Amino acid sequence: MKTFTICNSKEEILRVGTCSDKDFKLQAQAGEFIIKGLANQQTQKVVKRGWYRLIVDKTPEEIEAKEPKEKPIEKWPAHITNEQWQDVLDRLSKLEAES
């Protein structure tokens, strides 16, 4: 069994996987390149060196740039109808009566 990484001409990792030795070269489709070994899309990238491509680690800056940063929860007003608001008030009244 062989492990592989498939990338395109822009060195973007498209998919990774394993296959039998005889099927290795059949994994890449038109316009794709196959590299021996598994790449982690979050922490690694493919770079072209001469006529071949390598899997290398991304820099911390590259990893951070691709990771969506947590956005603070924005405090937007809730838009509810009078009927919905009345239902909330009725439920609160019912809870107060039960306690």
Secondary structure, 3 states (H helix, E strand, C coil): CEEEEEEECCCCEEEEEEECHHHHHHCCCCCEEEEECCCCCCCEEEEEECCEEEEEECCHHHHHHHCCCCCCCCCCCCCCCHHHHHHHHHHHHHHHHHC
